[in-house]
Amino acid sequence: MRLRVLAAMSGGVDSAVAAARIAEAGHDVTGVHLALSANPQSYRTGARGCCTIEDSRDARRAADVIGIPFYIWDMAERFHRDVVEDFVSEYAAGRTPNPCLRCNEKIKFEAVLDRALALGFDAVATGHHARLVDGVLSRSPDEGKDQSYVLGVLTREQLSHAIFPLGDSTKAQVRQEAARRGLMVADKPDSHDICFIADGDTRGFLENRLGTAQGPIVDESGEVIGKHEGAYGFTVGQRKGLHIDRPAADGRPRYVLSIEPVSNTVTVGPRSSLEVTAIVTERPVWNGPVAEPREPLACTVQLRAHGEVYGCRVQVSGEEVHVELDAPATGVAAGQAAVFYLDDVVIGSATIARAA
């Protein structure tokens, strides 16, 4: 069946090859580049950042090579509200957000998909590295590039209108194909870090928006052992940049254990104190081949992008999902996503609220 497909083209190699594959398969494809910044930079800084003038030009050139219509959609206001402001407010509340996950949820598969369907398109295609078969999301064969985690927040309805043409390919294969197709982005570096913080200075970005607010750094006994200029500059599991006045008595490094935004207090301690075996999550989305589990379910869970996978048992309790881990996890931060899998298949996700 020939579909009308809107191909989201970031200006990178993945989205260019994804659009080319969909067009080659005989679908009616239109390319669209999302302008997410009100003041885009002229050029990237190495592989940092995105949404530059260079990116929009690369996307247009790729669309020309593929032979598809191309447009630029201004999503800057929506992106600022739903991703950037959310990022800042989450840090201010002592949580650690994942802006890439929020962008997929609120921009690419809510704002863009809603507009695409209103315009008569059947689906949105992106260059994400994940498999999608009959609406069931699963991992990419390229373990290092797998993006099923950041797509795990999507609903069944959103997944039913999504196409991920790179699902069975590795990144190396995608670059080789781009070169064969004559796409100039074949060797373009991947963007990394947070796209709207092109210099990589997250603490500086937050300080400019939240200001400085000096507070105590305490150990597990509550003794003040240092001070900071803003609790938002820390995340659970952080080891470097703690500015502690004196070393631990045992000489071992300290890690951030918790962040209390009301008292502006950062608590630190040994790595062993980071270990948790039970997590409480909220706002679950069950998007896999099975319905919300009514009984405890044995599965696996991933707690951060490209992070370790843990065996677990999940139990739905009202609006919460309780997760019992088979082995201790460290650096579990409120605000991050817990994505649940059966083998390589995504069955759902939820937002980490706290360690139980």
Disulfide bonds with the S-S distance in Angstrom:
none
